Amino acid sequence: MSYCRWSEGDVYLYPCRVRNEPEQIVCCECQLRTVADDGWQGDVYLPTRSAALAHIEEHLAAGHQVPADAVSRLRDEIERFGDDAGNWEVTRG
């Protein structure tokens, strides 16, 4: 389940597992990245909920629209389940 989608603002943030890597939170086609970063504009992989929260704050500082409930959900999940993005499945139900 995503934290926010483009239909709600300028950011699409969701938990994901890539192959055998630990769970991460992805900022899909992140607008904070530039082609100069590594030759392309693409996804940003965030290893923890607090990293995702800090990343959202960067989007907000850049003037991007992010739903307030994405911020509150991340804060709530950190408090309830810890910072590990790999513990996201417990939040589904």
PyMOL Python script that loads the backbone (N, CA, C, O; Angstrom):
from pymol import cmd

cmd.read_pdbstr("""\
ATOM      1  N   MET A   1       0.842  -1.167   0.000  1.00  0.00           N
ATOM      2  CA  MET A   1       0.000   0.000   0.000  1.00  0.00           C
ATOM      3  C   MET A   1       0.896   1.241   0.000  1.00  0.00           C
ATOM      4  O   MET A   1       1.826   1.340   0.801  1.00  0.00           O
ATOM      5  N   SER A   2       0.620   2.165  -0.879  1.00  0.00           N
ATOM      6  CA  SER A   2       1.460   3.350  -0.994  1.00  0.00           C
ATOM      7  C   SER A   2       1.189   4.335   0.144  1.00  0.00           C
ATOM      8  O   SER A   2       0.114   4.344   0.743  1.00  0.00           O
ATOM      9  N   TYR A   3       2.189   5.154   0.419  1.00  0.00           N
ATOM     10  CA  TYR A   3       2.027   6.253   1.363  1.00  0.00           C
ATOM     11  C   TYR A   3       1.347   7.421   0.672  1.00  0.00           C
ATOM     12  O   TYR A   3       0.525   8.112   1.273  1.00  0.00           O
ATOM     13  N   CYS A   4       1.690   7.642  -0.595  1.00  0.00           N
ATOM     14  CA  CYS A   4       1.054   8.679  -1.400  1.00  0.00           C
ATOM     15  C   CYS A   4       1.290   8.364  -2.873  1.00  0.00           C
ATOM     16  O   CYS A   4       2.248   7.683  -3.238  1.00  0.00           O
ATOM     17  N   ARG A   5       0.392   8.877  -3.705  1.00  0.00           N
ATOM     18  CA  ARG A   5       0.452   8.633  -5.151  1.00  0.00           C
ATOM     19  C   ARG A   5       0.416   9.958  -5.897  1.00  0.00           C
ATOM     20  O   ARG A   5       0.065  10.999  -5.341  1.00  0.00           O
ATOM     21  N   TRP A   6       0.790   9.891  -7.169  1.00  0.00           N
ATOM     22  CA  TRP A   6       0.788  11.110  -7.976  1.00  0.00           C
ATOM     23  C   TRP A   6      -0.601  11.726  -8.088  1.00  0.00           C
ATOM     24  O   TRP A   6      -0.717  12.940  -8.260  1.00  0.00           O
ATOM     25  N   SER A   7      -1.642  10.932  -7.997  1.00  0.00           N
ATOM     26  CA  SER A   7      -2.997  11.491  -8.072  1.00  0.00           C
ATOM     27  C   SER A   7      -3.309  12.375  -6.862  1.00  0.00           C
ATOM     28  O   SER A   7      -4.269  13.146  -6.880  1.00  0.00           O
ATOM     29  N   GLU A   8      -2.485  12.255  -5.805  1.00  0.00           N
ATOM     30  CA  GLU A   8      -2.674  13.037  -4.583  1.00  0.00           C
ATOM     31  C   GLU A   8      -1.700  14.205  -4.468  1.00  0.00           C
ATOM     32  O   GLU A   8      -1.882  15.078  -3.620  1.00  0.00           O
ATOM     33  N   GLY A   9      -0.679  14.232  -5.303  1.00  0.00           N
ATOM     34  CA  GLY A   9       0.328  15.281  -5.204  1.00  0.00           C
ATOM     35  C   GLY A   9       1.476  15.036  -6.161  1.00  0.00           C
ATOM     36  O   GLY A   9       1.285  14.496  -7.251  1.00  0.00           O
ATOM     37  N   ASP A  10       2.676  15.437  -5.747  1.00  0.00           N
ATOM     38  CA  ASP A  10       3.858  15.366  -6.607  1.00  0.00           C
ATOM     39  C   ASP A  10       4.778  14.197  -6.286  1.00  0.00           C
ATOM     40  O   ASP A  10       5.847  14.077  -6.883  1.00  0.00           O
ATOM     41  N   VAL A  11       4.388  13.341  -5.362  1.00  0.00           N
ATOM     42  CA  VAL A  11       5.267  12.278  -4.884  1.00  0.00           C
ATOM     43  C   VAL A  11       4.515  10.945  -4.894  1.00  0.00           C
ATOM     44  O   VAL A  11       3.343  10.874  -4.522  1.00  0.00           O
ATOM     45  N   TYR A  12       5.213   9.895  -5.326  1.00  0.00           N
ATOM     46  CA  TYR A  12       4.662   8.529  -5.262  1.00  0.00           C
ATOM     47  C   TYR A  12       5.626   7.723  -4.403  1.00  0.00           C
ATOM     48  O   TYR A  12       6.736   7.410  -4.833  1.00  0.00           O
ATOM     49  N   LEU A  13       5.201   7.388  -3.190  1.00  0.00           N
ATOM     50  CA  LEU A  13       6.053   6.734  -2.199  1.00  0.00           C
ATOM     51  C   LEU A  13       5.386   5.440  -1.749  1.00  0.00           C
ATOM     52  O   LEU A  13       4.229   5.445  -1.329  1.00  0.00           O
ATOM     53  N   TYR A  14       6.129   4.319  -1.839  1.00  0.00           N
ATOM     54  CA  TYR A  14       5.542   3.026  -1.483  1.00  0.00           C
ATOM     55  C   TYR A  14       6.614   2.064  -0.981  1.00  0.00           C
ATOM     56  O   TYR A  14       7.780   2.183  -1.357  1.00  0.00           O
ATOM     57  N   PRO A  15       6.219   1.095  -0.120  1.00  0.00           N
ATOM     58  CA  PRO A  15       7.160   0.073   0.334  1.00  0.00           C
ATOM     59  C   PRO A  15       7.353  -0.977  -0.751  1.00  0.00           C
ATOM     60  O   PRO A  15       6.436  -1.267  -1.518  1.00  0.00           O
ATOM     61  N   CYS A  16       8.561  -1.546  -0.807  1.00  0.00           N
ATOM     62  CA  CYS A  16       8.877  -2.466  -1.899  1.00  0.00           C
ATOM     63  C   CYS A  16      10.033  -3.382  -1.501  1.00  0.00           C
ATOM     64  O   CYS A  16      10.893  -3.011  -0.701  1.00  0.00           O
ATOM     65  N   ARG A  17      10.034  -4.577  -2.073  1.00  0.00           N
ATOM     66  CA  ARG A  17      11.181  -5.474  -1.950  1.00  0.00           C
ATOM     67  C   ARG A  17      11.722  -5.687  -3.354  1.00  0.00           C
ATOM     68  O   ARG A  17      10.976  -6.050  -4.264  1.00  0.00           O
ATOM     69  N   VAL A  18      13.015  -5.462  -3.530  1.00  0.00           N
ATOM     70  CA  VAL A  18      13.672  -5.663  -4.820  1.00  0.00           C
ATOM     71  C   VAL A  18      14.553  -6.899  -4.712  1.00  0.00           C
ATOM     72  O   VAL A  18      15.549  -6.905  -3.989  1.00  0.00           O
ATOM     73  N   ARG A  19      14.178  -7.928  -5.428  1.00  0.00           N
ATOM     74  CA  ARG A  19      14.888  -9.216  -5.426  1.00  0.00           C
ATOM     75  C   ARG A  19      15.140  -9.680  -4.002  1.00  0.00           C
ATOM     76  O   ARG A  19      14.197  -9.790  -3.220  1.00  0.00           O
ATOM     77  N   ASN A  20      16.382  -9.953  -3.649  1.00  0.00           N
ATOM     78  CA  ASN A  20      16.710 -10.447  -2.310  1.00  0.00           C
ATOM     79  C   ASN A  20      17.135  -9.342  -1.356  1.00  0.00           C
ATOM     80  O   ASN A  20      17.643  -9.618  -0.270  1.00  0.00           O
ATOM     81  N   GLU A  21      16.932  -8.106  -1.752  1.00  0.00           N
ATOM     82  CA  GLU A  21      17.291  -6.975  -0.900  1.00  0.00           C
ATOM     83  C   GLU A  21      16.272  -6.834   0.236  1.00  0.00           C
ATOM     84  O   GLU A  21      15.141  -7.307   0.126  1.00  0.00           O
ATOM     85  N   PRO A  22      16.684  -6.179   1.327  1.00  0.00           N
ATOM     86  CA  PRO A  22      15.719  -5.913   2.401  1.00  0.00           C
ATOM     87  C   PRO A  22      14.608  -4.988   1.897  1.00  0.00           C
ATOM     88  O   PRO A  22      14.775  -4.285   0.901  1.00  0.00           O
ATOM     89  N   GLU A  23      13.493  -5.001   2.590  1.00  0.00           N
ATOM     90  CA  GLU A  23      12.394  -4.084   2.263  1.00  0.00           C
ATOM     91  C   GLU A  23      12.911  -2.654   2.302  1.00  0.00           C
ATOM     92  O   GLU A  23      13.750  -2.304   3.132  1.00  0.00           O
ATOM     93  N   GLN A  24      12.404  -1.844   1.400  1.00  0.00           N
ATOM     94  CA  GLN A  24      12.756  -0.434   1.340  1.00  0.00           C
ATOM     95  C   GLN A  24      11.503   0.359   1.007  1.00  0.00           C
ATOM     96  O   GLN A  24      10.473  -0.213   0.651  1.00  0.00           O
ATOM     97  N   ILE A  25      11.594   1.651   1.121  1.00  0.00           N
ATOM     98  CA  ILE A  25      10.521   2.534   0.687  1.00  0.00           C
ATOM     99  C   ILE A  25      11.046   3.258  -0.541  1.00  0.00           C
ATOM    100  O   ILE A  25      12.161   3.779  -0.534  1.00  0.00           O
ATOM    101  N   VAL A  26      10.245   3.291  -1.590  1.00  0.00           N
ATOM    102  CA  VAL A  26      10.669   3.838  -2.873  1.00  0.00           C
ATOM    103  C   VAL A  26       9.963   5.157  -3.137  1.00  0.00           C
ATOM    104  O   VAL A  26       8.750   5.272  -2.965  1.00  0.00           O
ATOM    105  N   CYS A  27      10.733   6.147  -3.556  1.00  0.00           N
ATOM    106  CA  CYS A  27      10.176   7.379  -4.101  1.00  0.00           C
ATOM    107  C   CYS A  27      10.299   7.232  -5.613  1.00  0.00           C
ATOM    108  O   CYS A  27      11.376   7.410  -6.183  1.00  0.00           O
ATOM    109  N   CYS A  28       9.189   6.907  -6.245  1.00  0.00           N
ATOM    110  CA  CYS A  28       9.169   6.561  -7.663  1.00  0.00           C
ATOM    111  C   CYS A  28       9.356   7.804  -8.540  1.00  0.00           C
ATOM    112  O   CYS A  28       8.652   8.802  -8.384  1.00  0.00           O
ATOM    113  N   GLU A  29      10.316   7.721  -9.463  1.00  0.00           N
ATOM    114  CA  GLU A  29      10.606   8.836 -10.380  1.00  0.00           C
ATOM    115  C   GLU A  29      10.733  10.154  -9.613  1.00  0.00           C
ATOM    116  O   GLU A  29      10.089  11.151  -9.942  1.00  0.00           O
ATOM    117  N   CYS A  30      11.571  10.131  -8.597  1.00  0.00           N
ATOM    118  CA  CYS A  30      11.734  11.248  -7.665  1.00  0.00           C
ATOM    119  C   CYS A  30      12.092  12.550  -8.377  1.00  0.00           C
ATOM    120  O   CYS A  30      13.044  12.606  -9.154  1.00  0.00           O
ATOM    121  N   GLN A  31      11.321  13.583  -8.101  1.00  0.00           N
ATOM    122  CA  GLN A  31      11.559  14.895  -8.700  1.00  0.00           C
ATOM    123  C   GLN A  31      12.743  15.627  -8.079  1.00  0.00           C
ATOM    124  O   GLN A  31      13.185  16.644  -8.612  1.00  0.00           O
ATOM    125  N   LEU A  32      13.261  15.130  -6.967  1.00  0.00           N
ATOM    126  CA  LEU A  32      14.437  15.748  -6.354  1.00  0.00           C
ATOM    127  C   LEU A  32      15.723  15.334  -7.054  1.00  0.00           C
ATOM    128  O   LEU A  32      16.737  16.028  -6.974  1.00  0.00           O
ATOM    129  N   ARG A  33      15.672  14.206  -7.738  1.00  0.00           N
ATOM    130  CA  ARG A  33      16.845  13.737  -8.484  1.00  0.00           C
ATOM    131  C   ARG A  33      16.944  14.508  -9.791  1.00  0.00           C
ATOM    132  O   ARG A  33      15.942  14.946 -10.357  1.00  0.00           O
ATOM    133  N   THR A  34      18.152  14.657 -10.243  1.00  0.00           N
ATOM    134  CA  THR A  34      18.363  15.284 -11.545  1.00  0.00           C
ATOM    135  C   THR A  34      19.193  14.343 -12.400  1.00  0.00           C
ATOM    136  O   THR A  34      19.799  13.398 -11.893  1.00  0.00           O
ATOM    137  N   VAL A  35      19.217  14.602 -13.675  1.00  0.00           N
ATOM    138  CA  VAL A  35      20.025  13.790 -14.584  1.00  0.00           C
ATOM    139  C   VAL A  35      21.486  13.837 -14.159  1.00  0.00           C
ATOM    140  O   VAL A  35      22.216  12.867 -14.362  1.00  0.00           O
ATOM    141  N   ALA A  36      21.919  14.937 -13.581  1.00  0.00           N
ATOM    142  CA  ALA A  36      23.312  15.084 -13.155  1.00  0.00           C
ATOM    143  C   ALA A  36      23.678  14.139 -12.012  1.00  0.00           C
ATOM    144  O   ALA A  36      24.860  13.862 -11.803  1.00  0.00           O
ATOM    145  N   ASP A  37      22.685  13.635 -11.265  1.00  0.00           N
ATOM    146  CA  ASP A  37      22.979  12.743 -10.141  1.00  0.00           C
ATOM    147  C   ASP A  37      23.745  11.509 -10.595  1.00  0.00           C
ATOM    148  O   ASP A  37      24.769  11.164 -10.006  1.00  0.00           O
ATOM    149  N   ASP A  38      23.264  10.847 -11.627  1.00  0.00           N
ATOM    150  CA  ASP A  38      23.954   9.651 -12.114  1.00  0.00           C
ATOM    151  C   ASP A  38      23.617   9.348 -13.570  1.00  0.00           C
ATOM    152  O   ASP A  38      23.734   8.205 -14.011  1.00  0.00           O
ATOM    153  N   GLY A  39      23.208  10.352 -14.302  1.00  0.00           N
ATOM    154  CA  GLY A  39      22.940  10.168 -15.721  1.00  0.00           C
ATOM    155  C   GLY A  39      21.489   9.923 -16.063  1.00  0.00           C
ATOM    156  O   GLY A  39      21.134   9.850 -17.239  1.00  0.00           O
ATOM    157  N   TRP A  40      20.635   9.793 -15.044  1.00  0.00           N
ATOM    158  CA  TRP A  40      19.213   9.605 -15.319  1.00  0.00           C
ATOM    159  C   TRP A  40      18.395  10.030 -14.114  1.00  0.00           C
ATOM    160  O   TRP A  40      18.897  10.084 -12.992  1.00  0.00           O
ATOM    161  N   GLN A  41      17.154  10.324 -14.357  1.00  0.00           N
ATOM    162  CA  GLN A  41      16.239  10.640 -13.266  1.00  0.00           C
ATOM    163  C   GLN A  41      15.428   9.390 -12.991  1.00  0.00           C
ATOM    164  O   GLN A  41      14.811   8.839 -13.903  1.00  0.00           O
ATOM    165  N   GLY A  42      15.419   8.939 -11.760  1.00  0.00           N
ATOM    166  CA  GLY A  42      14.721   7.694 -11.467  1.00  0.00           C
ATOM    167  C   GLY A  42      14.276   7.596 -10.030  1.00  0.00           C
ATOM    168  O   GLY A  42      14.033   8.600  -9.360  1.00  0.00           O
ATOM    169  N   ASP A  43      14.176   6.368  -9.572  1.00  0.00           N
ATOM    170  CA  ASP A  43      13.673   6.083  -8.238  1.00  0.00           C
ATOM    171  C   ASP A  43      14.749   6.316  -7.178  1.00  0.00           C
ATOM    172  O   ASP A  43      15.946   6.194  -7.438  1.00  0.00           O
ATOM    173  N   VAL A  44      14.285   6.654  -5.981  1.00  0.00           N
ATOM    174  CA  VAL A  44      15.150   6.767  -4.809  1.00  0.00           C
ATOM    175  C   VAL A  44      14.696   5.691  -3.827  1.00  0.00           C
ATOM    176  O   VAL A  44      13.510   5.594  -3.511  1.00  0.00           O
ATOM    177  N   TYR A  45      15.636   4.885  -3.347  1.00  0.00           N
ATOM    178  CA  TYR A  45      15.341   3.802  -2.408  1.00  0.00           C
ATOM    179  C   TYR A  45      15.758   4.229  -1.009  1.00  0.00           C
ATOM    180  O   TYR A  45      16.912   4.591  -0.778  1.00  0.00           O
ATOM    181  N   LEU A  46      14.813   4.182  -0.081  1.00  0.00           N
ATOM    182  CA  LEU A  46      15.027   4.653   1.280  1.00  0.00           C
ATOM    183  C   LEU A  46      14.953   3.458   2.230  1.00  0.00           C
ATOM    184  O   LEU A  46      13.946   2.749   2.242  1.00  0.00           O
ATOM    185  N   PRO A  47      16.002   3.221   3.027  1.00  0.00           N
ATOM    186  CA  PRO A  47      16.089   1.990   3.819  1.00  0.00           C
ATOM    187  C   PRO A  47      15.232   1.968   5.081  1.00  0.00           C
ATOM    188  O   PRO A  47      14.963   0.895   5.623  1.00  0.00           O
ATOM    189  N   THR A  48      14.802   3.131   5.554  1.00  0.00           N
ATOM    190  CA  THR A  48      14.041   3.190   6.801  1.00  0.00           C
ATOM    191  C   THR A  48      12.881   4.171   6.672  1.00  0.00           C
ATOM    192  O   THR A  48      12.835   4.992   5.756  1.00  0.00           O
ATOM    193  N   ARG A  49      11.952   4.064   7.608  1.00  0.00           N
ATOM    194  CA  ARG A  49      10.835   5.009   7.631  1.00  0.00           C
ATOM    195  C   ARG A  49      11.321   6.425   7.933  1.00  0.00           C
ATOM    196  O   ARG A  49      10.812   7.387   7.359  1.00  0.00           O
ATOM    197  N   SER A  50      12.297   6.561   8.823  1.00  0.00           N
ATOM    198  CA  SER A  50      12.794   7.907   9.135  1.00  0.00           C
ATOM    199  C   SER A  50      13.498   8.521   7.928  1.00  0.00           C
ATOM    200  O   SER A  50      13.432   9.734   7.726  1.00  0.00           O
ATOM    201  N   ALA A  51      14.168   7.700   7.128  1.00  0.00           N
ATOM    202  CA  ALA A  51      14.779   8.206   5.893  1.00  0.00           C
ATOM    203  C   ALA A  51      13.694   8.660   4.921  1.00  0.00           C
ATOM    204  O   ALA A  51      13.854   9.669   4.234  1.00  0.00           O
ATOM    205  N   ALA A  52      12.590   7.913   4.864  1.00  0.00           N
ATOM    206  CA  ALA A  52      11.473   8.299   3.997  1.00  0.00           C
ATOM    207  C   ALA A  52      10.837   9.596   4.486  1.00  0.00           C
ATOM    208  O   ALA A  52      10.473  10.453   3.682  1.00  0.00           O
ATOM    209  N   LEU A  53      10.702   9.739   5.793  1.00  0.00           N
ATOM    210  CA  LEU A  53      10.142  10.959   6.366  1.00  0.00           C
ATOM    211  C   LEU A  53      11.035  12.160   6.056  1.00  0.00           C
ATOM    212  O   LEU A  53      10.540  13.218   5.669  1.00  0.00           O
ATOM    213  N   ALA A  54      12.340  12.000   6.223  1.00  0.00           N
ATOM    214  CA  ALA A  54      13.279  13.078   5.891  1.00  0.00           C
ATOM    215  C   ALA A  54      13.207  13.409   4.400  1.00  0.00           C
ATOM    216  O   ALA A  54      13.305  14.573   4.012  1.00  0.00           O
ATOM    217  N   HIS A  55      13.037  12.388   3.575  1.00  0.00           N
ATOM    218  CA  HIS A  55      12.938  12.592   2.130  1.00  0.00           C
ATOM    219  C   HIS A  55      11.671  13.387   1.782  1.00  0.00           C
ATOM    220  O   HIS A  55      11.707  14.286   0.942  1.00  0.00           O
ATOM    221  N   ILE A  56      10.557  13.049   2.432  1.00  0.00           N
ATOM    222  CA  ILE A  56       9.321  13.808   2.226  1.00  0.00           C
ATOM    223  C   ILE A  56       9.517  15.260   2.634  1.00  0.00           C
ATOM    224  O   ILE A  56       9.025  16.167   1.962  1.00  0.00           O
ATOM    225  N   GLU A  57      10.226  15.483   3.722  1.00  0.00           N
ATOM    226  CA  GLU A  57      10.481  16.853   4.169  1.00  0.00           C
ATOM    227  C   GLU A  57      11.300  17.627   3.137  1.00  0.00           C
ATOM    228  O   GLU A  57      11.114  18.834   2.983  1.00  0.00           O
ATOM    229  N   GLU A  58      12.204  16.945   2.430  1.00  0.00           N
ATOM    230  CA  GLU A  58      12.938  17.587   1.335  1.00  0.00           C
ATOM    231  C   GLU A  58      11.988  17.980   0.206  1.00  0.00           C
ATOM    232  O   GLU A  58      12.109  19.061  -0.371  1.00  0.00           O
ATOM    233  N   HIS A  59      11.045  17.096  -0.101  1.00  0.00           N
ATOM    234  CA  HIS A  59      10.048  17.426  -1.129  1.00  0.00           C
ATOM    235  C   HIS A  59       9.233  18.650  -0.710  1.00  0.00           C
ATOM    236  O   HIS A  59       9.014  19.558  -1.512  1.00  0.00           O
ATOM    237  N   LEU A  60       8.788  18.672   0.536  1.00  0.00           N
ATOM    238  CA  LEU A  60       8.008  19.803   1.028  1.00  0.00           C
ATOM    239  C   LEU A  60       8.815  21.098   0.963  1.00  0.00           C
ATOM    240  O   LEU A  60       8.289  22.139   0.570  1.00  0.00           O
ATOM    241  N   ALA A  61      10.089  21.035   1.349  1.00  0.00           N
ATOM    242  CA  ALA A  61      10.957  22.214   1.295  1.00  0.00           C
ATOM    243  C   ALA A  61      11.151  22.707  -0.137  1.00  0.00           C
ATOM    244  O   ALA A  61      11.368  23.897  -0.368  1.00  0.00           O
ATOM    245  N   ALA A  62      11.071  21.781  -1.097  1.00  0.00           N
ATOM    246  CA  ALA A  62      11.213  22.141  -2.512  1.00  0.00           C
ATOM    247  C   ALA A  62       9.898  22.652  -3.099  1.00  0.00           C
ATOM    248  O   ALA A  62       9.838  23.005  -4.277  1.00  0.00           O
ATOM    249  N   GLY A  63       8.843  22.691  -2.277  1.00  0.00           N
ATOM    250  CA  GLY A  63       7.554  23.187  -2.743  1.00  0.00           C
ATOM    251  C   GLY A  63       6.675  22.137  -3.390  1.00  0.00           C
ATOM    252  O   GLY A  63       5.659  22.469  -4.002  1.00  0.00           O
ATOM    253  N   HIS A  64       7.052  20.871  -3.265  1.00  0.00           N
ATOM    254  CA  HIS A  64       6.251  19.798  -3.845  1.00  0.00           C
ATOM    255  C   HIS A  64       5.044  19.509  -2.958  1.00  0.00           C
ATOM    256  O   HIS A  64       5.106  19.662  -1.738  1.00  0.00           O
ATOM    257  N   GLN A  65       3.962  19.095  -3.577  1.00  0.00           N
ATOM    258  CA  GLN A  65       2.739  18.757  -2.854  1.00  0.00           C
ATOM    259  C   GLN A  65       2.818  17.312  -2.357  1.00  0.00           C
ATOM    260  O   GLN A  65       2.987  16.379  -3.142  1.00  0.00           O
ATOM    261  N   VAL A  66       2.693  17.147  -1.045  1.00  0.00           N
ATOM    262  CA  VAL A  66       2.695  15.824  -0.415  1.00  0.00           C
ATOM    263  C   VAL A  66       1.515  15.791   0.553  1.00  0.00           C
ATOM    264  O   VAL A  66       1.385  16.687   1.387  1.00  0.00           O
ATOM    265  N   PRO A  67       0.657  14.785   0.461  1.00  0.00           N
ATOM    266  CA  PRO A  67      -0.476  14.718   1.382  1.00  0.00           C
ATOM    267  C   PRO A  67      -0.015  14.640   2.839  1.00  0.00           C
ATOM    268  O   PRO A  67       0.930  13.920   3.161  1.00  0.00           O
ATOM    269  N   ALA A  68      -0.684  15.381   3.706  1.00  0.00           N
ATOM    270  CA  ALA A  68      -0.323  15.397   5.127  1.00  0.00           C
ATOM    271  C   ALA A  68      -0.439  14.013   5.747  1.00  0.00           C
ATOM    272  O   ALA A  68       0.313  13.681   6.664  1.00  0.00           O
ATOM    273  N   ASP A  69      -1.373  13.200   5.258  1.00  0.00           N
ATOM    274  CA  ASP A  69      -1.525  11.878   5.865  1.00  0.00           C
ATOM    275  C   ASP A  69      -0.342  10.961   5.568  1.00  0.00           C
ATOM    276  O   ASP A  69      -0.133   9.991   6.296  1.00  0.00           O
ATOM    277  N   ALA A  70       0.438  11.235   4.524  1.00  0.00           N
ATOM    278  CA  ALA A  70       1.652  10.447   4.269  1.00  0.00           C
ATOM    279  C   ALA A  70       2.668  10.690   5.383  1.00  0.00           C
ATOM    280  O   ALA A  70       3.317   9.759   5.861  1.00  0.00           O
ATOM    281  N   VAL A  71       2.794  11.945   5.786  1.00  0.00           N
ATOM    282  CA  VAL A  71       3.711  12.300   6.873  1.00  0.00           C
ATOM    283  C   VAL A  71       3.221  11.693   8.182  1.00  0.00           C
ATOM    284  O   VAL A  71       3.998  11.080   8.915  1.00  0.00           O
ATOM    285  N   SER A  72       1.941  11.861   8.475  1.00  0.00           N
ATOM    286  CA  SER A  72       1.415  11.340   9.743  1.00  0.00           C
ATOM    287  C   SER A  72       1.454   9.814   9.781  1.00  0.00           C
ATOM    288  O   SER A  72       1.691   9.232  10.840  1.00  0.00           O
ATOM    289  N   ARG A  73       1.227   9.160   8.648  1.00  0.00           N
ATOM    290  CA  ARG A  73       1.289   7.692   8.622  1.00  0.00           C
ATOM    291  C   ARG A  73       2.705   7.203   8.910  1.00  0.00           C
ATOM    292  O   ARG A  73       2.887   6.265   9.687  1.00  0.00           O
ATOM    293  N   LEU A  74       3.712   7.827   8.292  1.00  0.00           N
ATOM    294  CA  LEU A  74       5.094   7.424   8.562  1.00  0.00           C
ATOM    295  C   LEU A  74       5.445   7.631  10.032  1.00  0.00           C
ATOM    296  O   LEU A  74       6.054   6.760  10.651  1.00  0.00           O
ATOM    297  N   ARG A  75       5.067   8.775  10.592  1.00  0.00           N
ATOM    298  CA  ARG A  75       5.345   9.034  12.013  1.00  0.00           C
ATOM    299  C   ARG A  75       4.659   8.006  12.903  1.00  0.00           C
ATOM    300  O   ARG A  75       5.249   7.506  13.861  1.00  0.00           O
ATOM    301  N   ASP A  76       3.413   7.699  12.581  1.00  0.00           N
ATOM    302  CA  ASP A  76       2.668   6.706  13.353  1.00  0.00           C
ATOM    303  C   ASP A  76       3.325   5.332  13.256  1.00  0.00           C
ATOM    304  O   ASP A  76       3.454   4.635  14.263  1.00  0.00           O
ATOM    305  N   GLU A  77       3.736   4.942  12.062  1.00  0.00           N
ATOM    306  CA  GLU A  77       4.370   3.631  11.889  1.00  0.00           C
ATOM    307  C   GLU A  77       5.709   3.548  12.617  1.00  0.00           C
ATOM    308  O   GLU A  77       6.044   2.500  13.169  1.00  0.00           O
ATOM    309  N   ILE A  78       6.478   4.632  12.626  1.00  0.00           N
ATOM    310  CA  ILE A  78       7.743   4.644  13.370  1.00  0.00           C
ATOM    311  C   ILE A  78       7.461   4.402  14.851  1.00  0.00           C
ATOM    312  O   ILE A  78       8.147   3.618  15.507  1.00  0.00           O
ATOM    313  N   GLU A  79       6.449   5.083  15.362  1.00  0.00           N
ATOM    314  CA  GLU A  79       6.105   4.936  16.776  1.00  0.00           C
ATOM    315  C   GLU A  79       5.569   3.533  17.085  1.00  0.00           C
ATOM    316  O   GLU A  79       5.932   2.944  18.103  1.00  0.00           O
ATOM    317  N   ARG A  80       4.727   3.009  16.232  1.00  0.00           N
ATOM    318  CA  ARG A  80       4.071   1.725  16.498  1.00  0.00           C
ATOM    319  C   ARG A  80       4.924   0.513  16.156  1.00  0.00           C
ATOM    320  O   ARG A  80       4.910  -0.479  16.884  1.00  0.00           O
ATOM    321  N   PHE A  81       5.676   0.585  15.043  1.00  0.00           N
ATOM    322  CA  PHE A  81       6.356  -0.600  14.535  1.00  0.00           C
ATOM    323  C   PHE A  81       7.869  -0.472  14.436  1.00  0.00           C
ATOM    324  O   PHE A  81       8.551  -1.450  14.131  1.00  0.00           O
ATOM    325  N   GLY A  82       8.402   0.715  14.688  1.00  0.00           N
ATOM    326  CA  GLY A  82       9.835   0.926  14.570  1.00  0.00           C
ATOM    327  C   GLY A  82      10.214   1.507  13.218  1.00  0.00           C
ATOM    328  O   GLY A  82       9.367   1.754  12.360  1.00  0.00           O
ATOM    329  N   ASP A  83      11.492   1.714  13.060  1.00  0.00           N
ATOM    330  CA  ASP A  83      12.000   2.426  11.891  1.00  0.00           C
ATOM    331  C   ASP A  83      12.261   1.526  10.688  1.00  0.00           C
ATOM    332  O   ASP A  83      12.372   2.013   9.563  1.00  0.00           O
ATOM    333  N   ASP A  84      12.358   0.237  10.912  1.00  0.00           N
ATOM    334  CA  ASP A  84      12.714  -0.707   9.858  1.00  0.00           C
ATOM    335  C   ASP A  84      11.638  -0.760   8.779  1.00  0.00           C
ATOM    336  O   ASP A  84      10.492  -1.111   9.060  1.00  0.00           O
ATOM    337  N   ALA A  85      12.001  -0.415   7.553  1.00  0.00           N
ATOM    338  CA  ALA A  85      11.043  -0.457   6.445  1.00  0.00           C
ATOM    339  C   ALA A  85      10.574  -1.879   6.178  1.00  0.00           C
ATOM    340  O   ALA A  85       9.511  -2.075   5.588  1.00  0.00           O
ATOM    341  N   GLY A  86      11.343  -2.869   6.601  1.00  0.00           N
ATOM    342  CA  GLY A  86      10.983  -4.264   6.392  1.00  0.00           C
ATOM    343  C   GLY A  86       9.810  -4.724   7.231  1.00  0.00           C
ATOM    344  O   GLY A  86       9.297  -5.825   7.032  1.00  0.00           O
ATOM    345  N   ASN A  87       9.386  -3.905   8.156  1.00  0.00           N
ATOM    346  CA  ASN A  87       8.268  -4.247   9.020  1.00  0.00           C
ATOM    347  C   ASN A  87       6.964  -3.649   8.493  1.00  0.00           C
ATOM    348  O   ASN A  87       6.007  -3.504   9.253  1.00  0.00           O
ATOM    349  N   TRP A  88       6.911  -3.303   7.216  1.00  0.00           N
ATOM    350  CA  TRP A  88       5.731  -2.629   6.659  1.00  0.00           C
ATOM    351  C   TRP A  88       4.522  -3.527   6.547  1.00  0.00           C
ATOM    352  O   TRP A  88       3.397  -3.034   6.631  1.00  0.00           O
ATOM    353  N   GLU A  89       4.703  -4.842   6.357  1.00  0.00           N
ATOM    354  CA  GLU A  89       3.558  -5.727   6.140  1.00  0.00           C
ATOM    355  C   GLU A  89       2.594  -5.707   7.316  1.00  0.00           C
ATOM    356  O   GLU A  89       1.389  -5.892   7.144  1.00  0.00           O
ATOM    357  N   VAL A  90       3.117  -5.487   8.489  1.00  0.00           N
ATOM    358  CA  VAL A  90       2.278  -5.490   9.676  1.00  0.00           C
ATOM    359  C   VAL A  90       1.291  -4.320   9.644  1.00  0.00           C
ATOM    360  O   VAL A  90       0.290  -4.351  10.361  1.00  0.00           O
ATOM    361  N   THR A  91       1.544  -3.300   8.840  1.00  0.00           N
ATOM    362  CA  THR A  91       0.686  -2.121   8.792  1.00  0.00           C
ATOM    363  C   THR A  91      -0.456  -2.266   7.800  1.00  0.00           C
ATOM    364  O   THR A  91      -1.326  -1.397   7.746  1.00  0.00           O
ATOM    365  N   ARG A  92      -0.481  -3.318   7.025  1.00  0.00           N
ATOM    366  CA  ARG A  92      -1.504  -3.464   5.985  1.00  0.00           C
ATOM    367  C   ARG A  92      -2.911  -3.618   6.536  1.00  0.00           C
ATOM    368  O   ARG A  92      -3.853  -3.039   5.995  1.00  0.00           O
ATOM    369  N   GLY A  93      -3.065  -4.384   7.596  1.00  0.00           N
ATOM    370  CA  GLY A  93      -4.389  -4.733   8.066  1.00  0.00           C
ATOM    371  C   GLY A  93      -4.951  -3.751   8.977  1.00  0.00           C
ATOM    372  O   GLY A  93      -6.073  -3.922   9.454  1.00  0.00           O
TER     373      GLY A  93
END
""", "prot")
cmd.dss("prot")
cmd.show_as("cartoon", "prot")
cmd.util.cbc("prot")
cmd.orient("prot")
